């Protein structure tokens, strides 16, 4: 496979997701220890978990990412801004915000643009970066492109496919989501400048998934299957050096967290 990444490069693509509604404090601690052991990019946590995550990850090289307006983006803009500012004060350096889908689907482009811009301005003012979650399962291809244009005009750091919780009623009557599809990832990469990175979340669960979306232009993923992905990278013979969690200093049983993405 051309341009085969190292294990460390794969690890630094991962925002380890600790966002499941039932995630306990003990599971948060375990997930942060896993994030440190595998030297991922960030642990992505709920706002109230930011202080604890920042404490556990201090000095590890793993950043804290907080979600805001999660998972449906329906908060007032002023609340999103305050939530982002508080998370940054408490130790987050990356913010994943959710677009207000209802307003966007109502045609209120000005509202949505201002919503994203105000949060992005707050992040920049406090030294953090913003990832904007579209929730692509709610959108047509053209609407995905429209959001790419808005985010490109504002100059956010990342655009992101999904929360992992954007359930849509299927023909069977069951609720599910597609998440990060190759088609949408390609649209997002093609309609954002190189300065804006792409984050795939929702359904990226294996090393093959990671390598596939990386080839499309994705530089960050949201995942709960971090350990399995990186152990597969090691067993597949991806070049080292490997994170210290692959050297036997990590207990997977103690690190189990609920699946989200």
C-alpha positions as CSV (number, residue, x, y, z in Angstrom):
1,X,0.0,0.0,0.0
2,X,1.5,3.4,-1.0
3,X,2.4,6.0,1.6
4,X,2.0,3.6,4.5
5,X,1.8,5.6,7.7
6,X,3.7,4.7,10.9
7,X,1.9,3.4,14.0
8,X,2.6,6.8,15.6
9,X,1.1,8.6,12.7
10,X,-2.1,6.5,12.9
11,X,-2.2,7.2,16.7
12,X,-2.0,10.9,16.1
13,X,-5.0,10.8,13.7
14,X,-7.2,9.6,16.6
15,X,-9.5,11.6,18.9
16,X,-10.4,8.9,21.4
17,X,-14.1,9.3,21.9
18,X,-15.4,9.3,25.5
19,X,-18.9,10.7,24.8
20,X,-21.4,7.9,25.3
21,X,-24.3,9.1,27.4
22,X,-23.8,6.4,30.0
23,X,-20.0,6.9,30.3
24,X,-19.1,6.8,34.0
25,X,-16.4,8.8,35.8
26,X,-14.4,5.6,36.2
27,X,-14.6,4.9,32.5
28,X,-13.5,8.5,31.8
29,X,-10.4,7.9,33.8
30,X,-9.7,4.6,32.1
31,X,-10.2,6.2,28.7
32,X,-7.8,9.0,29.5
33,X,-5.2,6.5,30.6
34,X,-5.8,4.6,27.3
35,X,-5.4,7.8,25.4
36,X,-2.1,8.5,27.1
37,X,-0.8,5.0,26.7
38,X,-1.5,5.0,23.0
39,X,-0.3,8.6,22.5
40,X,-3.3,9.6,20.4
41,X,-4.1,13.2,19.3
42,X,-6.8,13.9,21.9
43,X,-9.2,12.5,24.3
44,X,-12.6,13.8,23.2
45,X,-14.8,14.3,26.3
46,X,-18.0,15.9,27.5
47,X,-17.8,19.4,28.9
48,X,-18.1,18.5,32.6
49,X,-15.2,16.0,32.2
50,X,-12.7,18.5,30.8
51,X,-11.1,19.4,34.2
52,X,-10.5,15.7,35.1
53,X,-9.3,14.9,31.6
54,X,-6.9,17.8,31.7
55,X,-5.6,16.6,35.0
56,X,-5.0,13.1,33.8
57,X,-3.5,14.0,30.5
58,X,-1.2,16.8,31.7
59,X,2.4,16.3,30.4
60,X,1.4,13.3,28.2
61,X,1.4,15.0,24.9
62,X,-2.3,14.1,24.5
63,X,-4.6,17.1,24.2
64,X,-8.1,17.5,25.6
65,X,-11.0,18.0,23.1
66,X,-14.4,19.1,24.3
67,X,-17.7,18.9,22.5
68,X,-20.2,21.8,22.7
69,X,-23.8,22.0,21.6
70,X,-23.6,18.2,21.6
71,X,-25.1,16.2,20.0
72,X,-27.7,18.2,18.2
73,X,-26.4,21.7,18.0
74,X,-29.6,23.3,19.4
75,X,-28.1,25.6,22.1
76,X,-28.3,29.4,21.7
77,X,-25.2,30.7,20.1
78,X,-24.3,32.6,23.3
79,X,-24.4,29.4,25.3
80,X,-22.2,27.7,22.7
81,X,-19.7,30.5,23.1
82,X,-19.8,30.4,26.9
83,X,-19.5,26.6,26.8
84,X,-16.5,26.8,24.5
85,X,-14.8,29.4,26.6
86,X,-15.3,27.5,29.8
87,X,-14.0,24.3,28.3
88,X,-10.9,26.1,27.1
89,X,-10.3,27.7,30.6
90,X,-10.6,24.3,32.1
91,X,-8.0,22.8,29.8
92,X,-9.4,21.9,26.4
93,X,-7.4,23.0,23.4
94,X,-9.7,21.7,20.7
95,X,-13.5,22.2,20.5
96,X,-15.9,20.1,18.4
97,X,-19.2,22.1,17.9
98,X,-22.4,20.8,16.3
99,X,-24.1,22.8,13.5
100,X,-27.7,23.9,14.3
101,X,-29.2,21.5,11.8
102,X,-32.8,22.8,12.2
103,X,-31.8,26.3,11.4
104,X,-29.6,25.2,8.5
105,X,-32.4,23.1,7.0
106,X,-34.8,26.1,7.4
107,X,-32.5,28.1,5.1
108,X,-31.2,30.4,7.8
109,X,-27.7,30.5,6.4
110,X,-26.9,33.8,8.1
111,X,-27.8,32.4,11.5
112,X,-25.7,29.3,11.0
113,X,-22.7,31.3,9.7
114,X,-22.9,33.6,12.7
115,X,-23.2,30.7,15.1
116,X,-20.1,29.0,13.7
117,X,-18.2,32.3,13.4
118,X,-18.8,33.4,17.0
119,X,-17.6,30.1,18.4
120,X,-14.6,30.1,16.1
121,X,-13.7,33.6,17.1
122,X,-13.9,32.6,20.8
123,X,-11.7,29.6,20.2
124,X,-9.1,31.7,18.3
125,X,-9.1,34.4,21.0
126,X,-8.3,31.8,23.6
127,X,-5.7,29.7,21.7
128,X,-7.9,26.8,20.8
129,X,-9.0,25.3,17.4
130,X,-12.5,24.5,16.2
131,X,-13.9,21.5,14.5
132,X,-17.4,21.9,13.0
133,X,-19.7,18.9,13.0
134,X,-22.1,18.8,10.1
135,X,-24.1,15.6,11.0
136,X,-24.1,14.6,7.3
137,X,-26.9,12.0,7.8
138,X,-29.3,14.9,8.1
139,X,-28.1,16.5,4.9
140,X,-28.1,16.2,1.1
141,X,-24.8,16.3,-0.8
142,X,-25.5,19.9,-1.9
143,X,-26.1,20.9,1.8
144,X,-22.8,19.3,2.8
145,X,-21.1,21.4,0.1
146,X,-22.9,24.6,1.4
147,X,-21.6,24.0,4.9
148,X,-18.1,23.5,3.5
149,X,-18.4,26.9,1.8
150,X,-19.5,28.6,5.0
151,X,-16.7,27.0,7.0
152,X,-14.2,27.9,4.4
153,X,-15.2,31.5,4.5
154,X,-14.9,31.6,8.2
155,X,-11.6,29.7,8.3
156,X,-12.3,27.0,10.8
157,X,-9.6,24.4,11.6
158,X,-11.6,21.2,10.7
159,X,-14.9,20.2,9.3
160,X,-16.2,16.9,10.7
161,X,-18.8,14.5,9.4
162,X,-20.8,13.3,12.4
163,X,-21.4,13.1,16.1
164,X,-21.9,9.4,16.1
165,X,-25.4,10.0,17.5
166,X,-27.2,11.4,14.4
167,X,-29.8,8.7,14.2
168,X,-32.2,8.7,11.2
169,X,-35.2,6.5,10.7
170,X,-34.5,3.9,8.2
171,X,-36.9,2.1,5.7
172,X,-37.1,-0.8,8.2
173,X,-38.4,1.6,10.9
174,X,-35.2,1.3,12.9
175,X,-32.9,4.2,13.7
176,X,-29.3,4.2,12.6
177,X,-26.7,6.4,10.9
178,X,-24.2,6.1,8.1
179,X,-21.6,8.4,9.6
180,X,-18.4,9.0,7.7
181,X,-19.2,7.8,4.1
182,X,-16.5,8.0,1.5
183,X,-18.8,10.0,-0.7
184,X,-19.2,12.8,1.9
185,X,-15.6,12.7,2.9
186,X,-14.6,13.3,-0.8
187,X,-17.1,16.1,-1.1
188,X,-15.7,17.8,2.1
189,X,-12.1,17.4,0.9
190,X,-13.0,18.8,-2.6
191,X,-14.9,21.8,-1.2
192,X,-12.6,23.0,1.5
193,X,-9.2,24.6,1.0
194,X,-6.1,22.6,2.1
195,X,-5.9,24.8,5.3
196,X,-9.1,23.1,6.6
197,X,-8.6,19.6,7.7
198,X,-11.2,16.8,7.6
199,X,-12.3,14.7,10.6
200,X,-14.2,11.5,10.0
201,X,-16.4,10.3,12.8
202,X,-19.1,7.6,12.8
203,X,-18.2,4.1,11.6
204,X,-14.4,4.4,11.5
205,X,-13.7,1.3,13.6
206,X,-10.8,-0.7,12.0
207,X,-7.3,0.0,10.7
208,X,-8.6,-0.6,7.1
209,X,-11.2,2.1,7.7
210,X,-8.5,4.5,8.9
211,X,-6.2,3.8,5.9
212,X,-9.2,4.2,3.5
213,X,-10.3,7.5,4.8
214,X,-6.7,8.7,5.1
215,X,-6.3,8.1,1.4
216,X,-9.4,10.4,0.8
217,X,-7.7,13.2,2.7
218,X,-8.8,12.7,6.2
219,X,-6.3,13.7,8.9
220,X,-8.3,13.0,12.1
221,X,-10.8,10.4,13.1
222,X,-13.1,10.0,16.1
223,X,-13.0,6.5,17.4
224,X,-13.8,4.3,20.4
225,X,-11.9,1.3,18.8
226,X,-8.5,3.0,19.4
227,X,-6.8,0.0,21.0
228,X,-8.0,-2.4,18.3
229,X,-6.9,-0.1,15.5
230,X,-3.4,0.4,16.9
231,X,-2.9,-3.3,17.8
232,X,-3.9,-4.1,14.2
233,X,-1.3,-1.5,13.0
234,X,1.3,-3.3,15.0
235,X,0.3,-6.8,13.9
236,X,0.1,-5.6,10.3
237,X,3.7,-4.4,10.5
238,X,3.3,-0.7,10.1
239,X,6.6,1.0,10.8
240,X,7.4,2.1,14.4
241,X,8.2,3.4,16.8
242,X,5.0,2.3,18.5
243,X,3.2,4.0,21.4
244,X,4.2,2.6,24.8
245,X,0.8,1.1,25.2
246,X,1.7,-1.5,22.6
247,X,4.8,-2.6,24.6
248,X,2.8,-4.4,27.2
249,X,2.2,-1.6,29.7
250,X,-1.6,-1.4,29.1
251,X,-4.5,-3.5,30.3
252,X,-7.4,-3.5,27.8
253,X,-9.8,-4.9,30.3
254,X,-9.4,-1.9,32.6
255,X,-9.9,0.5,29.7
256,X,-13.2,-0.7,28.3
257,X,-15.6,2.2,27.4
258,X,-19.0,2.2,25.7
259,X,-19.0,2.4,22.0
260,X,-20.1,5.7,20.6
261,X,-18.7,6.4,17.2
